[in-house]
């Protein structure tokens, strides 16, 4: 299982399966505008900021993982933290026959963005739904929980965009959607993984109880090119 790809998973995704959704050059790439504003350096130990600057607008904030050096002149570090990468290490979840999950697509993007604005699950753009399967749960006409897929490289497949409206938390809705995704990924021969911020201990404990194990902790920063 090529877990070493996780050490620079964004780069391997953007030069591999999602190359058609990326912009940039050798040295640095990012998801194209409209997708999640996430970027990566080919070599985080020797970050090519000139290459990154060629695909960023002044003042635009982009997320960059794995790099923890000083920002060069002309760049600002807007946020500086770490996150855990967690990999599924349990048997395939059983089918959930009572889960009324709806496959989400471009028509549901306004509702998805509305839910993201309330829950803040991480970087999410209006085209992020194109990167994989997304499923949601509704209360009447209202989208109240969702989970989906984003990065992938080799057999690794990320679960992302996991969120539940505050009015509906504590019911296990997001967990059930995640288990549906895990099951579908494993049926395709893929290895599920996810990212969770260091200070989100509650989510880490939930994911561990589900069957995810920590792989590594990595730096994550929000950068912007000076205006």
C-alpha positions in Angstrom: 0.0 0.0 0.0 1.8 3.2 -1.1 1.2 5.2 2.0 4.4 7.2 1.2 2.3 9.1 -1.3 0.6 10.7 1.7 3.8 12.7 2.5 3.0 14.9 -0.4 -0.5 13.8 -1.3 -1.6 17.2 -2.8 1.3 17.2 -5.3 0.7 13.6 -6.3 -3.0 14.4 -6.8 -2.4 17.5 -8.9 0.2 16.0 -11.2 -1.7 12.7 -11.4 -5.5 12.0 -11.3 -6.5 15.7 -10.9 -4.0 17.2 -13.3 -6.9 18.3 -15.5 -8.3 20.3 -12.5 -4.9 22.0 -11.7 -2.9 25.0 -12.7 0.8 25.8 -12.2 4.1 24.4 -13.4 6.9 22.1 -12.3 7.8 23.2 -8.8 4.3 24.2 -7.6 0.7 23.5 -8.5 -2.7 24.3 -7.2 -6.3 23.4 -7.8 -7.7 25.6 -10.4 -10.0 28.4 -9.3 -13.5 27.2 -8.5 -12.1 24.2 -6.7 -10.7 24.1 -3.1 -7.9 26.7 -2.9 -5.2 24.1 -2.1 -1.6 24.2 -3.4 1.5 22.1 -3.1 5.2 22.3 -3.8 7.0 19.5 -5.6 9.7 19.6 -2.9 8.5 21.1 0.4 12.1 21.3 1.6 12.9 23.6 -1.3 9.6 25.4 -2.1 9.4 27.2 -5.4 7.5 30.3 -4.5 8.0 31.8 -8.0 6.1 28.9 -9.5 3.4 29.2 -6.9 3.1 33.0 -7.4 2.6 32.4 -11.2 -0.8 30.8 -10.4 -2.0 32.9 -7.5 -3.7 36.3 -7.5 -2.4 39.0 -5.0 -4.4 38.7 -1.8 -5.8 35.3 -2.6 -5.5 32.8 0.2 -4.4 29.3 -0.5 -3.8 26.3 1.7 -0.4 24.6 1.5 0.5 21.5 3.4 3.9 20.0 4.3 5.9 23.3 4.1 7.0 24.9 7.4 9.9 27.3 6.5 9.9 31.1 6.4 7.8 32.9 3.9 9.9 34.9 1.4 9.4 38.5 0.7 6.1 39.2 -1.0 4.2 36.5 0.8 2.2 36.4 4.0 1.4 33.5 6.4 -2.3 34.0 7.2 -2.6 30.9 9.4 -0.1 28.3 10.7 -1.1 25.0 12.2 -0.8 21.2 11.7 -3.2 18.5 10.8 -3.3 14.7 11.2 -3.5 12.3 8.3 -5.6 9.3 9.2 -5.9 6.0 7.2 -8.6 3.5 7.4 -7.4 0.3 9.2 -10.6 -1.6 9.9 -12.8 -4.1 8.1 -15.3 -2.8 5.5 -18.4 -1.2 7.2 -21.6 -3.1 6.9 -24.2 -1.7 4.5 -26.6 0.8 6.0 -29.9 -0.1 4.5 -31.8 2.7 6.3 -29.6 5.6 5.3 -31.5 7.9 2.9 -28.4 9.3 1.3 -28.8 11.5 -1.8 -26.0 11.7 -4.4 -25.0 15.4 -4.6 -24.0 17.1 -7.9 -23.8 20.6 -9.5 -27.5 21.3 -8.9 -27.0 21.0 -5.2 -23.9 23.2 -5.0 -25.8 26.3 -3.6 -27.1 24.1 -0.7 -23.7 22.6 -0.2 -22.0 26.0 0.0 -24.7 27.2 2.4 -23.9 24.2 4.7 -20.2 24.8 4.4 -20.6 28.4 5.4 -22.3 27.4 8.6 -20.0 24.4 9.5 -16.5 25.4 8.1 -15.3 21.8 7.3 -12.2 23.2 5.4 -11.5 24.7 2.0 -14.4 24.0 -0.4 -15.2 25.6 -3.7 -18.2 25.6 -6.0 -16.5 22.9 -8.2 -15.2 20.7 -5.4 -18.1 18.4 -5.9 -16.6 17.4 -9.3 -13.7 15.7 -7.6 -15.5 12.6 -6.4 -18.7 11.2 -5.0 -20.6 13.4 -2.5 -23.6 12.2 -0.6 -26.0 14.2 1.6 -28.9 13.9 4.0 -32.0 16.1 3.9 -34.6 17.2 6.4 -37.4 18.1 4.0 -35.8 20.4 1.4 -32.9 21.3 3.7 -29.4 19.7 3.3 -28.3 19.0 6.9 -25.2 16.7 6.5 -22.8 15.7 3.7 -19.5 13.9 3.1 -17.5 13.3 -0.1 -14.2 12.7 -1.8 -11.4 15.0 -2.9 -7.8 14.0 -3.3 -6.5 10.7 -4.7 -3.3 9.2 -5.8 -2.4 5.5 -6.3 -4.9 3.5 -4.3 -5.4 6.3 -1.8 -8.8 8.2 -1.7 -9.6 11.1 0.6 -12.8 11.6 2.4 -13.5 15.3 2.8 -16.2 17.9 3.1 -17.6 16.1 6.2 -20.1 18.4 8.0 -23.4 18.4 9.8 -25.6 21.5 10.5 -25.4 22.4 14.2 -29.1 21.8 14.6 -28.6 18.2 13.6 -25.4 17.2 15.3 -25.1 14.3 17.7 -27.2 11.9 15.6 -24.3 10.2 13.8 -25.4 11.5 10.4 -21.9 12.4 9.1 -20.4 9.2 10.4 -23.0 7.1 8.5 -22.2 9.0 5.3 -18.5 8.5 5.8 -19.1 4.8 6.3 -21.0 4.7 3.1 -18.0 6.3 1.3 -15.5 4.0 3.0 -17.5 1.0 1.9 -17.7 2.2 -1.7 -14.0 3.0 -1.8 -13.0 -0.4 -0.4 -15.2 -2.1 -2.9 -13.2 -0.3 -5.6 -9.9 -1.5 -4.0 -9.1 1.9 -2.6 -7.7 2.9 0.8 -9.7 5.7 2.5 -7.9 8.4 4.3 -8.7 11.9 5.7 -7.3 15.0 7.2 -8.3 16.5 10.5 -6.9 19.6 12.2 -4.7 19.1 15.3 -7.0 21.0 17.6 -10.1 19.1 16.6 -9.7 16.4 19.2 -13.3 15.4 19.2 -13.3 14.6 15.5 -10.0 12.7 15.9 -11.6 10.5 18.6 -14.7 9.8 16.5 -12.6 8.8 13.5 -10.4 6.5 15.6 -13.5 4.8 16.9 -14.8 4.4 13.4 -11.6 2.6 12.3 -9.1 5.3 11.1 -5.6 5.3 12.5 -3.2 8.3 12.6 -0.5 8.1 10.0 1.4 11.4 10.5 1.1 15.0 11.6 1.9 17.5 8.9 2.2 21.3 8.7 -0.6 23.2 7.0 -0.6 26.9 6.3 -2.7 29.5 4.6 -0.6 31.7 2.4 -1.3 34.9 0.4 0.7 36.8 -2.2 1.1 40.4 -1.1 -1.1 42.9 -2.9 
